[in-house]
Amino acid sequence: MSTADNSSLRIAIIGNSGSGKSSLASKAGSALTLPVYDLDRLHWLEDGRKRDEAEARLLVTRHADTREWIIEGVYGWLVETALRRAKVLVWLDLPWAECQEGLLRRGAQYGETESDQAALLAWAGDYWTRTTSSSFAGHMQLYEAFGGGKIRLETRADVAALPPQTIGRLATETGAF
């Protein structure tokens, strides 16, 4: 079980690029009145370079040490930093076709070039074959090891149908949904 106290909502959302993590986090953050932290913003600098890993972990730790939050992202090694205080872990385990569609629909962001977006599509397409903490295998390991409330969603329709209040309610209970 997480070491989080019972009076706070701390929610981590993981999944492949394009799975809808940011959209779900925004929806839940609005409904539950929680600040949302996007790991892309903590992992990457404004100019597109990767932030030093120790600095990125420190930024995540600072957010995770606050009373309430939603932290979302694909980077398992950064999410892991927050999980020690999280009460709920939501895994958007969508098929590649749905993630690819999500990436194409949202288009370039954070100043990405066409080349950057092509590289992201290739990287996201390798989600099931990579073995890093930011892969299917890495997310499965985080999900299975997490002792708090868990939700695993496998289609975009399931993600859209999930009421944010369900996530909030799960934060006060133990188990998987």
Secondary structure in CASP SS format (residue, H / E / C, confidence):
PFRMAT SS
TARGET T0000
AUTHOR 0000-0000-0000
METHOD secondary structure of the structure
MODEL  1
M C 1.00
S C 1.00
T C 1.00
A C 1.00
D C 1.00
N C 1.00
S C 1.00
S C 1.00
L C 1.00
R E 1.00
I E 1.00
A E 1.00
I E 1.00
I E 1.00
G E 1.00
N C 1.00
S C 1.00
G C 1.00
S C 1.00
G C 1.00
K H 1.00
S H 1.00
S H 1.00
L H 1.00
A H 1.00
S H 1.00
K H 1.00
A H 1.00
G H 1.00
S H 1.00
A H 1.00
L H 1.00
T C 1.00
L C 1.00
P C 1.00
V E 1.00
Y E 1.00
D E 1.00
L H 1.00
D H 1.00
R H 1.00
L H 1.00
H H 1.00
W E 1.00
L C 1.00
E C 1.00
D C 1.00
G C 1.00
R C 1.00
K E 1.00
R C 1.00
D C 1.00
E H 1.00
A H 1.00
E H 1.00
A H 1.00
R H 1.00
L H 1.00
L H 1.00
V H 1.00
T H 1.00
R H 1.00
H H 1.00
A H 1.00
D C 1.00
T C 1.00
R C 1.00
E C 1.00
W E 1.00
I E 1.00
I E 1.00
E E 1.00
G C 1.00
V C 1.00
Y C 1.00
G H 1.00
W H 1.00
L H 1.00
V H 1.00
E H 1.00
T H 1.00
A H 1.00
L H 1.00
R C 1.00
R C 1.00
A C 1.00
K C 1.00
V E 1.00
L E 1.00
V E 1.00
W E 1.00
L E 1.00
D C 1.00
L C 1.00
P C 1.00
W H 1.00
A H 1.00
E H 1.00
C H 1.00
Q H 1.00
E H 1.00
G H 1.00
L H 1.00
L H 1.00
R H 1.00
R H 1.00
G C 1.00
A C 1.00
Q C 1.00
Y C 1.00
G C 1.00
E C 1.00
T C 1.00
E H 1.00
S H 1.00
D H 1.00
Q H 1.00
A H 1.00
A H 1.00
L H 1.00
L H 1.00
A H 1.00
W H 1.00
A H 1.00
G H 1.00
D C 1.00
Y C 1.00
W C 1.00
T C 1.00
R C 1.00
T C 1.00
T C 1.00
S C 1.00
S C 1.00
S C 1.00
F H 1.00
A H 1.00
G H 1.00
H H 1.00
M H 1.00
Q H 1.00
L H 1.00
Y H 1.00
E H 1.00
A H 1.00
F C 1.00
G C 1.00
G C 1.00
G E 1.00
K E 1.00
I E 1.00
R E 1.00
L E 1.00
E C 1.00
T C 1.00
R H 1.00
A H 1.00
D H 1.00
V H 1.00
A H 1.00
A H 1.00
L C 1.00
P C 1.00
P H 1.00
Q H 1.00
T H 1.00
I H 1.00
G H 1.00
R H 1.00
L H 1.00
A C 1.00
T C 1.00
E C 1.00
T C 1.00
G C 1.00
A E 1.00
F C 1.00
END
